[in-house]
Amino acid sequence: MGAAFSSYIQPARKAVPMNDYCAFSKDCKCIKWMDYQLTLHELEEADELCHGNWIEIQQLHDRIELLEGILKQCRIDFPRGY
């Protein structure tokens, strides 16, 4: 039974995913390289959007502080916690 049973068991093959190309080569057009380029582009775009959003948030925060200061000077009550 041992010899017959062992013929049905195949050893697991180890995949070496980065053996067939160089990740630092711009000439490589494999799917992994294109995926890397796409991901890099998406991260750069997300960084630009986040930076723009952060600038807008800072400007709005400054405006809120200015308006709260005006309300305090005029002794106008406004609800806190918003």
C-alpha positions as CSV (number, residue, x, y, z in Angstrom):
1,M,0.0,0.0,0.0
2,G,2.9,2.4,0.7
3,A,4.3,2.4,-2.8
4,A,0.9,2.6,-4.5
5,F,-0.3,5.3,-2.2
6,S,2.9,7.4,-2.6
7,S,2.5,7.5,-6.4
8,Y,-0.8,9.5,-5.9
9,I,0.8,12.1,-3.7
10,Q,2.5,14.9,-5.6
11,P,5.0,17.2,-3.7
12,A,3.8,20.8,-3.5
13,R,5.6,23.0,-6.0
14,K,6.9,26.2,-4.6
15,A,6.1,29.2,-6.8
16,V,8.8,31.8,-7.2
17,P,6.8,34.8,-8.3
18,M,9.6,37.2,-9.0
19,N,12.1,35.0,-10.8
20,D,11.0,35.8,-14.3
21,Y,11.5,39.6,-14.3
22,C,13.3,42.5,-12.7
23,A,10.9,44.8,-10.7
24,F,13.3,47.7,-11.4
25,S,13.4,47.4,-15.1
26,K,11.2,49.9,-17.1
27,D,11.4,47.6,-20.2
28,C,9.6,44.8,-18.4
29,K,5.9,44.7,-19.5
30,C,4.7,41.8,-17.3
31,I,1.5,42.0,-15.4
32,K,3.1,42.4,-12.1
33,W,5.2,45.4,-13.3
34,M,2.1,47.0,-14.8
35,D,0.2,46.4,-11.6
36,Y,3.0,48.0,-9.6
37,Q,3.0,51.0,-12.0
38,L,-0.8,51.4,-11.7
39,T,-0.7,51.1,-7.9
40,L,2.1,53.7,-7.7
41,H,0.0,56.1,-9.9
42,E,-3.1,55.5,-7.7
43,L,-1.1,56.2,-4.5
44,E,0.3,59.4,-6.0
45,E,-3.2,60.6,-7.0
46,A,-4.5,59.7,-3.5
47,D,-1.7,61.7,-1.9
48,E,-2.5,64.7,-4.0
49,L,-6.2,64.4,-3.1
50,C,-5.5,64.0,0.6
51,H,-3.2,67.0,0.6
52,G,-5.8,69.1,-1.2
53,N,-8.4,68.0,1.3
54,W,-6.1,68.8,4.3
55,I,-5.5,72.3,3.0
56,E,-9.3,72.8,2.6
57,I,-9.9,71.5,6.2
58,Q,-7.3,73.9,7.6
59,Q,-8.9,76.9,5.8
60,L,-12.3,75.9,7.1
61,H,-11.0,75.5,10.6
62,D,-9.4,79.0,10.4
63,R,-12.7,80.4,9.2
64,I,-14.6,78.7,12.1
65,E,-12.1,80.1,14.6
66,L,-12.6,83.6,13.1
67,L,-16.4,83.4,13.2
68,E,-16.3,82.1,16.8
69,G,-14.1,85.0,17.8
70,I,-16.6,87.5,16.2
71,L,-19.5,85.8,18.0
72,K,-17.6,86.0,21.3
73,Q,-16.8,89.7,20.8
74,C,-20.4,90.4,20.1
75,R,-21.4,88.3,23.2
76,I,-23.5,86.0,21.1
77,D,-24.0,82.5,22.6
78,F,-23.5,79.6,20.2
79,P,-23.7,75.9,20.9
80,R,-20.5,74.1,21.5
81,G,-19.7,70.6,20.4
82,Y,-20.5,70.8,16.7
